[in-house]
Amino acid sequence: MRRVCDIREFPSIRTLGFWAHDHDVPLRYLGPTLEGRAVYAATHGCTTRVAVTSGRDPHPLPLVWRSPLEVL
């Protein structure tokens, strides 16, 4: 059995929302891009569609870095 993962990007969140609604799957927030825009995805089987917002991410994650030496 060979499984193929099909990942493609839609031009807008609205288009992704229509696709998710048609396939009865939820939209998921994946996080911000390096440019600070939000990335959303919807998955149906082995097909995943993503979209990136045009504006700033409405809920950016705080940038936290921990040194591996702190655990020693």
BASELO-216828 format. One record per residue (C-alpha): residue in three letters; x, y, z. Coordinates in steps of 0.1 Angstrom, whole numbers, plus 5000, padded with zeros to 4 digits. Layout:
alaXYZ;...
//
This chain:
met500050005000;arg501450344990;arg500050655007;val500550994990;cys500151315010;asp498651604989;ile499351945004;arg498452264985;glu498052624993;phe494852824987;pro495053194979;ser492853305008;ile491353195041;arg487953235027;thr488652984999;leu490052745025;gly486952795046;phe484752695016;trp486852385010;ala486652285046;his482952335047;asp482452125016;his484451845031;asp483051885066;val486351925083;pro487552195108;leu489952475101;arg493052455123;tyr495452735133;leu498952615127;gly500852925139;pro502653225125;thr505053245095;leu508453405099;glu506853725085;gly504253725113;arg501253605092;ala498853335104;val498752995088;tyr495552785088;ala494952435075;ala492152185069;thr492751805063;his490451555047;gly492051205046;cys495551245032;thr494651575015;thr495651895033;arg494952255022;val496552555038;ala496152935035;val498153225049;thr496553545060;ser497453865042;gly497754075074;arg499454025107;asp498753715128;pro495853805152;his497253575179;pro501053565177;leu502853325199;pro505553475222;leu509053395212;val510753195239;trp514153045237;arg515752835264;ser519352745264;pro520052375265;leu522652455292;glu519952565316;val518952195321;leu522352075332;
//
